[in-house]
Amino acid sequence: MYRVLIVDDEPIIRQSLAMLVGERHDLVADIRTAENGLEAMETMEKDTPDFVFTDIRMPKMDGIELCRQVSQLGMDLQIVVVSGYGDFEYARQCMSYGVKEYLLKPVSRDKVHHILEKLASVMQKQNLYSCLSITRLEDLADQIEEAIWSLRKDVLAELLDGWHAELCRCEVKPKQKMELLRELYCLLVKRLNGRDVYLFEAKAGCLEGEGIADAYDTFREALDEVCVKLQAKRKGYVKDPVEESKLYIESHLAKESSLEEVAEMLGLNPSYFSQLFKQSTGETFVQYRIRRRMEKAKKLLQLPHYRITDITYEVGYADHPHFTKTFKKYTGLSPTEFRHSLGMDC
């Protein structure tokens, strides 16, 4: 419920506007009036209203000066300028002081009620984000997205429990909480789709329920469904994809495994997997595979019973000259020279 201050030097207009505002008893709890800006400032010093409806042309202090002082003092309220056609340029000047709503005389019941609903909607969102700041919401979205992407359902559950507690502490209507649930859900789906790996469909309508409790339960179920679909798309791989790919490369060094093959095995988009691998290891997929092959070749070359030609095939090279060239580029020595450096015969 909101407090309203009506400022106008004409008694009939002041009373008429107060009557129209008072009809919205579902939104308005208190209505006060003032004859000019100076009286309005004195009233606001004692008790700051939520909404102010003010005329422009008034004695002692006009509406423009009133808006300027409210802006300068940083008062947390919303102002509606009420004026006629001839005062439109003055009204535009008020807009520079943060006034966003303009009500043209003669005012009507529908216009006043519509403005009140808009002001209430803005206030409700401000209240919601004051207890759940934009920064906090963005941070939470980052954490939830990461928990979903890594399929850490335990972390996801913990994050959602904590957020539910925060949501319960917000002193706003259930309708606004449900709206926030829908916004967060759509934001998460958009972010997951933004990874350009899989496509998930946002079903904001599925969050409609009889109450906030039902909507929140459906919200959690919707995120669980995203996790299930993600896991299915990855063919059951729930570990870190880069670590999984390393293990796969290590166990298939003798085979010419391609990046596309490994990406498909992990259920990842090849382009995304290539970027992820380079970002995580500092090497491209091919560079990493060559390095691991050469490291294995060095170990095998230290075992005298292994022939160099056998080692060539063991580390995935069908062409011996190619292996020799790659090994020398990596170590500075040919396989034969490497053995000689260790005092071994070929």
RAGI-V962569 format. One record per residue. N is the residue number from 1. RES is the residue in one small letter. PHI is phi in whole degrees, 0 to 359 (999 if undefined). Layout:
BEGIN
n: (N | N)
res: (RES | RES)
phi: (PHI | PHI)
END
This chain:
BEGIN
n: (1 | 2 | 3 | 4 | 5 | 6 | 7 | 8 | 9 | 10 | 11 | 12 | 13 | 14 | 15 | 16 | 17 | 18 | 19 | 20 | 21 | 22 | 23 | 24 | 25 | 26 | 27 | 28 | 29 | 30 | 31 | 32 | 33 | 34 | 35 | 36 | 37 | 38 | 39 | 40 | 41 | 42 | 43 | 44 | 45 | 46 | 47 | 48 | 49 | 50 | 51 | 52 | 53 | 54 | 55 | 56 | 57 | 58 | 59 | 60 | 61 | 62 | 63 | 64 | 65 | 66 | 67 | 68 | 69 | 70 | 71 | 72 | 73 | 74 | 75 | 76 | 77 | 78 | 79 | 80 | 81 | 82 | 83 | 84 | 85 | 86 | 87 | 88 | 89 | 90 | 91 | 92 | 93 | 94 | 95 | 96 | 97 | 98 | 99 | 100 | 101 | 102 | 103 | 104 | 105 | 106 | 107 | 108 | 109 | 110 | 111 | 112 | 113 | 114 | 115 | 116 | 117 | 118 | 119 | 120 | 121 | 122 | 123 | 124 | 125 | 126 | 127 | 128 | 129 | 130 | 131 | 132 | 133 | 134 | 135 | 136 | 137 | 138 | 139 | 140 | 141 | 142 | 143 | 144 | 145 | 146 | 147 | 148 | 149 | 150 | 151 | 152 | 153 | 154 | 155 | 156 | 157 | 158 | 159 | 160 | 161 | 162 | 163 | 164 | 165 | 166 | 167 | 168 | 169 | 170 | 171 | 172 | 173 | 174 | 175 | 176 | 177 | 178 | 179 | 180 | 181 | 182 | 183 | 184 | 185 | 186 | 187 | 188 | 189 | 190 | 191 | 192 | 193 | 194 | 195 | 196 | 197 | 198 | 199 | 200 | 201 | 202 | 203 | 204 | 205 | 206 | 207 | 208 | 209 | 210 | 211 | 212 | 213 | 214 | 215 | 216 | 217 | 218 | 219 | 220 | 221 | 222 | 223 | 224 | 225 | 226 | 227 | 228 | 229 | 230 | 231 | 232 | 233 | 234 | 235 | 236 | 237 | 238 | 239 | 240 | 241 | 242 | 243 | 244 | 245 | 246 | 247 | 248 | 249 | 250 | 251 | 252 | 253 | 254 | 255 | 256 | 257 | 258 | 259 | 260 | 261 | 262 | 263 | 264 | 265 | 266 | 267 | 268 | 269 | 270 | 271 | 272 | 273 | 274 | 275 | 276 | 277 | 278 | 279 | 280 | 281 | 282 | 283 | 284 | 285 | 286 | 287 | 288 | 289 | 290 | 291 | 292 | 293 | 294 | 295 | 296 | 297 | 298 | 299 | 300 | 301 | 302 | 303 | 304 | 305 | 306 | 307 | 308 | 309 | 310 | 311 | 312 | 313 | 314 | 315 | 316 | 317 | 318 | 319 | 320 | 321 | 322 | 323 | 324 | 325 | 326 | 327 | 328 | 329 | 330 | 331 | 332 | 333 | 334 | 335 | 336 | 337 | 338 | 339 | 340 | 341 | 342 | 343 | 344 | 345 | 346)
res: (m | y | r | v | l | i | v | d | d | e | p | i | i | r | q | s | l | a | m | l | v | g | e | r | h | d | l | v | a | d | i | r | t | a | e | n | g | l | e | a | m | e | t | m | e | k | d | t | p | d | f | v | f | t | d | i | r | m | p | k | m | d | g | i | e | l | c | r | q | v | s | q | l | g | m | d | l | q | i | v | v | v | s | g | y | g | d | f | e | y | a | r | q | c | m | s | y | g | v | k | e | y | l | l | k | p | v | s | r | d | k | v | h | h | i | l | e | k | l | a | s | v | m | q | k | q | n | l | y | s | c | l | s | i | t | r | l | e | d | l | a | d | q | i | e | e | a | i | w | s | l | r | k | d | v | l | a | e | l | l | d | g | w | h | a | e | l | c | r | c | e | v | k | p | k | q | k | m | e | l | l | r | e | l | y | c | l | l | v | k | r | l | n | g | r | d | v | y | l | f | e | a | k | a | g | c | l | e | g | e | g | i | a | d | a | y | d | t | f | r | e | a | l | d | e | v | c | v | k | l | q | a | k | r | k | g | y | v | k | d | p | v | e | e | s | k | l | y | i | e | s | h | l | a | k | e | s | s | l | e | e | v | a | e | m | l | g | l | n | p | s | y | f | s | q | l | f | k | q | s | t | g | e | t | f | v | q | y | r | i | r | r | r | m | e | k | a | k | k | l | l | q | l | p | h | y | r | i | t | d | i | t | y | e | v | g | y | a | d | h | p | h | f | t | k | t | f | k | k | y | t | g | l | s | p | t | e | f | r | h | s | l | g | m | d | c)
phi: (999 | 241 | 257 | 237 | 243 | 250 | 239 | 198 | 276 | 263 | 304 | 296 | 295 | 301 | 290 | 297 | 294 | 297 | 294 | 295 | 296 | 294 | 295 | 269 | 292 | 284 | 245 | 254 | 256 | 210 | 233 | 234 | 230 | 213 | 275 | 199 | 297 | 296 | 295 | 296 | 296 | 296 | 294 | 289 | 295 | 276 | 207 | 287 | 280 | 271 | 233 | 233 | 255 | 228 | 284 | 262 | 274 | 215 | 286 | 68 | 211 | 278 | 294 | 295 | 294 | 299 | 297 | 297 | 292 | 299 | 295 | 296 | 279 | 67 | 293 | 272 | 208 | 246 | 248 | 246 | 271 | 248 | 205 | 266 | 302 | 294 | 258 | 299 | 296 | 294 | 298 | 296 | 295 | 296 | 300 | 292 | 261 | 95 | 285 | 246 | 244 | 227 | 244 | 271 | 283 | 284 | 282 | 238 | 301 | 299 | 294 | 296 | 294 | 296 | 299 | 299 | 296 | 295 | 297 | 295 | 297 | 296 | 296 | 296 | 292 | 297 | 297 | 296 | 281 | 286 | 267 | 225 | 299 | 300 | 298 | 297 | 295 | 296 | 297 | 296 | 298 | 300 | 293 | 294 | 300 | 294 | 297 | 293 | 296 | 270 | 57 | 269 | 292 | 293 | 294 | 300 | 298 | 295 | 296 | 291 | 296 | 295 | 291 | 299 | 296 | 296 | 296 | 294 | 280 | 288 | 270 | 228 | 292 | 306 | 300 | 288 | 294 | 295 | 297 | 293 | 301 | 296 | 298 | 293 | 299 | 296 | 297 | 295 | 296 | 297 | 293 | 296 | 293 | 293 | 288 | 59 | 243 | 235 | 246 | 244 | 267 | 278 | 241 | 299 | 295 | 288 | 271 | 290 | 210 | 287 | 200 | 296 | 297 | 295 | 297 | 293 | 299 | 292 | 300 | 295 | 296 | 295 | 290 | 299 | 296 | 298 | 297 | 298 | 294 | 296 | 296 | 294 | 295 | 272 | 59 | 91 | 282 | 250 | 273 | 298 | 298 | 292 | 296 | 297 | 292 | 299 | 297 | 294 | 300 | 300 | 273 | 229 | 295 | 280 | 246 | 275 | 279 | 268 | 300 | 298 | 294 | 292 | 298 | 295 | 300 | 274 | 77 | 244 | 294 | 305 | 296 | 295 | 298 | 300 | 294 | 297 | 295 | 296 | 294 | 280 | 255 | 80 | 230 | 285 | 302 | 293 | 300 | 295 | 296 | 296 | 300 | 293 | 295 | 291 | 295 | 292 | 299 | 299 | 294 | 291 | 293 | 277 | 258 | 298 | 280 | 270 | 281 | 298 | 296 | 292 | 296 | 306 | 287 | 296 | 256 | 92 | 248 | 275 | 250 | 298 | 300 | 296 | 298 | 300 | 296 | 293 | 297 | 293 | 295 | 279 | 252 | 89 | 228 | 284 | 305 | 294 | 296 | 297 | 293 | 298 | 295 | 264 | 76 | 252 | 275 | 282)
END
